[in-house]
Amino acid sequence: LVTDTDLNNKDSFELDIMRNSIFARHGRRFDTPGLQEYFDSQPWYSPRYSPKNFPTKLLSKIERQNVEYIAKYQDRNNRRHFKK
């Protein structure tokens, strides 16, 4: 599980990438062009699912908790690079 200590020194872009890389590792595509471009440039990224058809059951309990924790941290600290 991530903690504030893991996130405190990250800027808004890094936090968005951290949060969304959890989805990207499972093949999710992104509606946000900047995110999609970033992950398209990663050699490990293999897009398979549209954002609307992404099966969230692919995420482990810890991955879901980390996504939620990072998102709440970003909102609490006004650190979102890409708009919701």
C-alpha positions in Angstrom: 0.0 0.0 0.0 1.2 3.5 -0.8 1.5 6.1 2.0 1.8 9.9 2.1 5.6 9.4 2.5 5.6 7.7 -0.9 3.7 10.5 -2.5 4.9 13.7 -0.8 7.9 14.4 -3.2 6.0 13.7 -6.4 4.6 16.4 -8.6 1.1 16.3 -10.1 2.3 14.6 -13.4 4.2 11.9 -11.5 1.1 11.2 -9.3 -1.2 11.0 -12.3 1.3 8.5 -13.9 1.6 6.5 -10.7 -2.2 6.2 -10.3 -2.9 5.4 -14.0 0.0 3.0 -14.4 -1.9 0.6 -12.2 -4.6 0.5 -14.9 -2.1 0.7 -17.8 -0.4 -2.5 -16.6 -3.7 -4.3 -17.1 -4.1 -2.9 -20.7 -6.5 -0.1 -20.1 -6.7 2.7 -22.7 -7.2 6.3 -21.7 -9.6 9.1 -22.8 -7.1 11.7 -21.8 -4.7 12.3 -24.8 -1.7 13.1 -22.6 -2.0 9.9 -20.6 -2.6 7.8 -23.7 0.5 9.3 -25.4 2.6 8.7 -22.3 1.6 5.1 -22.0 1.9 4.5 -25.7 5.5 5.4 -25.4 6.2 2.8 -22.8 7.6 -0.5 -24.2 5.7 -2.6 -21.6 2.3 -1.1 -22.4 -0.1 -3.3 -24.3 -3.5 -1.6 -24.6 -6.5 -4.0 -24.7 -9.5 -2.4 -23.1 -11.4 0.9 -23.8 -11.8 3.0 -20.7 -15.5 2.2 -20.6 -15.0 -1.6 -21.0 -12.1 -2.0 -18.6 -12.9 -4.9 -16.2 -12.0 -3.5 -12.8 -12.0 -7.1 -11.5 -8.5 -7.3 -13.0 -7.2 -5.1 -10.3 -6.1 -6.6 -7.0 -7.5 -5.3 -3.7 -4.2 -3.5 -3.1 -4.2 -2.0 -6.5 -7.8 -0.7 -6.0 -6.8 0.7 -2.6 -3.7 2.4 -4.1 -5.7 4.0 -6.9 -8.2 5.4 -4.4 -5.5 6.5 -2.0 -3.5 8.4 -4.6 -6.6 10.0 -6.0 -7.7 11.3 -2.6 -4.1 12.5 -1.9 -4.1 14.4 -5.2 -7.5 16.0 -4.5 -6.5 16.9 -0.9 -3.2 18.5 -2.1 -4.5 19.9 -5.4 -2.0 17.8 -7.4 -3.7 16.8 -10.6 -1.9 17.3 -13.8 -4.6 16.1 -16.1 -8.2 17.2 -15.4 -10.7 14.8 -14.1 
